[in-house]
Amino acid sequence: MTKSNIAKRRATAKLDSDSDYVARRNELIVIAAQLFREKGYAATRPQDIAERAGIDRASLYYYIGGKEELFRESLGDIVAADIGAATRIAGDKTLPPSERLGQVMAGLMRGFATSYPQMFVYIQERMHLIDTDDSEWARKLQKVTRSYEDIIMELLIEGQESGEFDADVEPMIAMYALFGMLNWTHRWFTPDGRLSHEQVSAMFKKILLNGICQPPGQK
């Protein structure tokens, strides 16, 4: 069977959301995400995915167009899923900037845990390539990333203007420190590890805010 015929069969089968085909395809997406985490995206071969799934390579292409498609499908809408919640938190003026900042951090860390390992594969293997990718998928991720950066920057600036945060700290540096702490968890965090995502985000909040909050009596 030619590749074009396989692609046509794949497109037709994907339309049937209740089919065994879709269930098997979703299973392959999960398997691929696990292998990307274990071996790295670049080192994972389609053959590795097929072997882990117990099928031959030809059958793999009936379910999926290639490794890149598997990666994008495994990531899905994870990156964009919590941006609405972060926007709502940031806009809640009944809470001080420090509390809103902590809640946004907790949401990001919760997303890492609930979407494990897909988000960490993205951070480790693909995030640095997004700015040079002109695909619709990449543009969507770029937009979400900028939205998160804008939210954090606005909270940091608001905190400085209200006197809660130290005005001597450059907001951009604080923002990079925040994302650096969170994104580096791809090297050591697992959802079933010693520390929960709630504990990790709470400690990060304490580390960050103790560095940028004004000392008592100096507001």
Buried (B, 14 or more C-beta within 10 A) or exposed (E): EEEEEBEEEBEEBBEEEEEEBBEBBEEBBEBBBBBBBEEEBEEBEBEBBBBBBEBEEEBBBBBBBEBEBBBBBBBEEBBBBBBEBBBEBBEEEEBBBBBBBBBBBBBBBBBBBBBBBBBBBBBBBBBEEBEEEEEEEBEBBBEBBEBBBEBBBBBBBBBBEEEBBBEEBEBEEBBEBBBEBBBEBBEEBEEEEEBBBEEBBBEBBEEBBEEBBBEEEEE
